[in-house]
Amino acid sequence: MGAAYIMTKTGEEAGEKLQSMAVEAEAKGETIYSKVALVLTDLEMPEMDGFTRWRRCLCCQVRR
């Protein structure tokens, strides 16, 4: 069994990718959860650490 994955180099890039995937899913009447089952982050990523990235993801979910 294989798993699809997407890698990014920075926390900011990861956020942009997650946002674009959320928009795609929403356009199809789905949620981001139909596209993404797991997000792994490095806590010391360049530009934005994993803690900040996760807080921003949670804030986006609360606003929807």
Backbone as a printed PyTorch tensor [residue, N CA C, xyz], in Angstrom:
tensor([[[  0.8510,  -1.1760,   0.0000],
         [  0.0000,   0.0000,   0.0000],
         [  0.8900,   1.2300,   0.0000]],

        [[  0.6760,   2.1080,  -0.9340],
         [  1.4420,   3.3460,  -1.0160],
         [  0.6190,   4.5180,  -0.5340]],

        [[  1.3000,   5.5720,  -0.2360],
         [  0.6210,   6.7900,   0.2000],
         [  1.1550,   7.9590,  -0.6120]],

        [[  0.2640,   8.8090,  -1.0520],
         [  0.6750,  10.0100,  -1.7720],
         [  1.1660,  11.0330,  -0.7510]],

        [[  2.1320,  11.8330,  -1.1320],
         [  2.6220,  12.8630,  -0.2260],
         [  3.0690,  14.0980,  -1.0040]],

        [[  3.1190,  15.1850,  -0.3170],
         [  3.5820,  16.4600,  -0.8730],
         [  4.6040,  17.0080,   0.1060]],

        [[  5.7580,  17.4110,  -0.3970],
         [  6.7870,  17.9930,   0.4620],
         [  6.9590,  19.4700,   0.1120]],

        [[  7.1840,  20.2700,   1.1250],
         [  7.5000,  21.6760,   0.9260],
         [  8.7640,  21.9980,   1.7170]],

        [[  9.3910,  23.1120,   1.3990],
         [ 10.6520,  23.4580,   2.0540],
         [ 10.4840,  24.3900,   3.2370]],

        [[  9.3870,  25.1360,   3.2740],
         [  9.1920,  26.0890,   4.3630],
         [  7.7790,  25.9810,   4.9200]],

        [[  7.5950,  26.4970,   6.1140],
         [  6.2690,  26.5150,   6.7120],
         [  5.2910,  27.3650,   5.9220]],

        [[  5.7830,  28.4680,   5.3790],
         [  4.9300,  29.3490,   4.5800],
         [  4.4610,  28.6370,   3.3170]],

        [[  5.3710,  27.9400,   2.6660],
         [  5.0320,  27.1820,   1.4570],
         [  4.0110,  26.0880,   1.7810]],

        [[  4.1660,  25.4520,   2.9140],
         [  3.2160,  24.4120,   3.3310],
         [  1.8270,  25.0010,   3.5130]],

        [[  1.7580,  26.1670,   4.1390],
         [  0.4680,  26.8290,   4.3320],
         [ -0.1980,  27.1970,   3.0270]],

        [[  0.5940,  27.6910,   2.0800],
         [  0.0460,  28.0450,   0.7680],
         [ -0.5040,  26.8130,   0.0610]],

        [[  0.2190,  25.7030,   0.1570],
         [ -0.2320,  24.4670,  -0.4900],
         [ -1.5080,  23.9400,   0.1620]],

        [[ -1.5450,  23.9520,   1.4860],
         [ -2.7560,  23.5040,   2.1790],
         [ -3.9490,  24.3880,   1.8170]],

        [[ -3.7230,  25.6880,   1.7340],
         [ -4.8010,  26.6140,   1.3840],
         [ -5.3260,  26.3300,  -0.0190]],

        [[ -4.4180,  26.1170,  -0.9710],
         [ -4.8690,  25.8520,  -2.3430],
         [ -5.6210,  24.5190,  -2.4200]],

        [[ -5.1900,  23.5280,  -1.6540],
         [ -5.9000,  22.2500,  -1.6290],
         [ -7.2740,  22.4050,  -0.9910]],

        [[ -7.3870,  23.2580,   0.0180],
         [ -8.6820,  23.5020,   0.6590],
         [ -9.6410,  24.1730,  -0.3120]],

        [[ -9.1390,  25.1240,  -1.0880],
         [ -9.9760,  25.8140,  -2.0730],
         [-10.4490,  24.8350,  -3.1460]],

        [[ -9.5410,  23.9800,  -3.6220],
         [ -9.9150,  22.9600,  -4.6100],
         [-11.0050,  22.0360,  -4.0710]],

        [[-10.8240,  21.5800,  -2.8470],
         [-11.8000,  20.6750,  -2.2360],
         [-13.1440,  21.3660,  -2.0850]],

        [[-13.1200,  22.6090,  -1.6210],
         [-14.3650,  23.3590,  -1.4210],
         [-15.1110,  23.5620,  -2.7370]],

        [[-14.3710,  23.7910,  -3.8190],
         [-14.9900,  23.9670,  -5.1360],
         [-15.7310,  22.7020,  -5.5820]],

        [[-15.2740,  21.5570,  -5.0840],
         [-15.9160,  20.2810,  -5.4170],
         [-16.9660,  19.8750,  -4.3860]],

        [[-17.2240,  20.7540,  -3.4170],
         [-18.2000,  20.4450,  -2.3840],
         [-17.6630,  19.5000,  -1.3200]],

        [[-16.3550,  19.4140,  -1.2160],
         [-15.7150,  18.5340,  -0.2440],
         [-15.0110,  19.3680,   0.8180]],

        [[-14.4030,  18.7130,   1.7820],
         [-13.5880,  19.4040,   2.7740],
         [-12.1240,  19.0630,   2.5410]],

        [[-11.2510,  19.8140,   3.1590],
         [ -9.8150,  19.5400,   3.0470],
         [ -9.5010,  18.1410,   3.5620]],

        [[-10.3130,  17.6390,   4.4830],
         [-10.0690,  16.3170,   5.0500],
         [-10.2350,  15.2060,   4.0230]],

        [[-10.9230,  15.4650,   2.9260],
         [-11.0220,  14.4630,   1.8700],
         [ -9.7350,  14.4020,   1.0510]],

        [[ -8.8910,  15.4190,   1.1840],
         [ -7.6230,  15.4860,   0.4560],
         [ -6.4170,  15.1840,   1.3320]],

        [[ -6.4830,  15.5670,   2.5950],
         [ -5.3290,  15.4660,   3.4920],
         [ -5.7210,  14.7000,   4.7540]],

        [[ -4.9900,  13.6320,   5.0370],
         [ -5.2710,  12.8480,   6.2400],
         [ -4.2700,  13.1380,   7.3500]],

        [[ -3.0850,  13.6190,   6.9780],
         [ -2.0250,  13.8010,   7.9560],
         [ -1.0940,  14.9160,   7.4960]],

        [[ -0.6750,  15.7570,   8.4170],
         [  0.3130,  16.7950,   8.1280],
         [  1.4520,  16.6290,   9.1310]],

        [[  2.6430,  16.4010,   8.6180],
         [  3.8400,  16.3100,   9.4590],
         [  4.6640,  17.5700,   9.2430]],

        [[  5.0920,  18.1880,  10.3090],
         [  5.9120,  19.3860,  10.1750],
         [  7.1520,  19.2810,  11.0500]],

        [[  8.1690,  19.9510,  10.6140],
         [  9.3790,  20.1070,  11.4120],
         [  9.1220,  21.3100,  12.3140]],

        [[  9.3770,  21.1780,  13.5730],
         [  9.1040,  22.2780,  14.4910],
         [ 10.0380,  23.4590,  14.2780]],

        [[ 11.1200,  23.2590,  13.5550],
         [ 12.0710,  24.3360,  13.3090],
         [ 12.2250,  24.6060,  11.8120]],

        [[ 11.1170,  24.6810,  11.0880],
         [ 11.1670,  24.9500,   9.6540],
         [ 11.6230,  26.3860,   9.3960]],

        [[ 12.2510,  26.6240,   8.2360],
         [ 12.6040,  28.0040,   7.8730],
         [ 11.3430,  28.8510,   7.6870]],

        [[ 11.4530,  30.1350,   7.9320],
         [ 10.3970,  31.1380,   7.7500],
         [  9.2650,  31.0440,   8.7620]],

        [[  8.8240,  29.8370,   9.0790],
         [  7.7080,  29.6740,  10.0120],
         [  7.8320,  28.3020,  10.6650]],

        [[  7.9030,  28.2760,  11.9940],
         [  8.0620,  26.9830,  12.6580],
         [  6.7550,  26.1940,  12.6390]],

        [[  6.8530,  24.9200,  12.9610],
         [  5.7010,  24.0270,  12.9160],
         [  4.5760,  24.4300,  13.8550]],

        [[  4.9280,  24.9990,  15.0190],
         [  3.8930,  25.4370,  15.9590],
         [  3.0580,  26.5750,  15.3590]],

        [[  3.7360,  27.5470,  14.7670],
         [  3.0330,  28.6790,  14.1470],
         [  2.2010,  28.2060,  12.9680]],

        [[  2.7670,  27.3090,  12.1540],
         [  2.0280,  26.7820,  10.9930],
         [  0.7440,  26.1080,  11.4490]],

        [[  0.8180,  25.3000,  12.4880],
         [ -0.3520,  24.5810,  12.9670],
         [ -1.3960,  25.5360,  13.5260]],

        [[ -0.9630,  26.5430,  14.2920],
         [ -1.9130,  27.5270,  14.8220],
         [ -2.6460,  28.2360,  13.6860]],

        [[ -1.9370,  28.5700,  12.6240],
         [ -2.5830,  29.2340,  11.4830],
         [ -3.5650,  28.3070,  10.7870]],

        [[ -3.2460,  27.0360,  10.6960],
         [ -4.1950,  26.0710,  10.1100],
         [ -5.4610,  25.9960,  10.9530]],

        [[ -5.3010,  25.9400,  12.2580],
         [ -6.4650,  25.8710,  13.1450],
         [ -7.3170,  27.1270,  13.0480]],

        [[ -6.6800,  28.2820,  12.9530],
         [ -7.4240,  29.5380,  12.8280],
         [ -8.2400,  29.5590,  11.5410]],

        [[ -7.6700,  29.0590,  10.4730],
         [ -8.4030,  29.0250,   9.1930],
         [ -9.6230,  28.1260,   9.2920]],

        [[ -9.5110,  27.0070,   9.9980],
         [-10.6440,  26.0930,  10.1580],
         [-11.7510,  26.7050,  10.9910]],

        [[-11.3920,  27.4480,  12.0140],
         [-12.4000,  28.0710,  12.8790],
         [-13.1840,  29.1110,  12.1050]],

        [[-12.5300,  29.8550,  11.2160],
         [-13.2100,  30.8990,  10.4400],
         [-14.1710,  30.3520,   9.4090]],

        [[-14.0070,  29.1220,   8.9920],
         [-14.8710,  28.5750,   7.9200],
         [-16.1960,  28.1370,   8.4260]]])
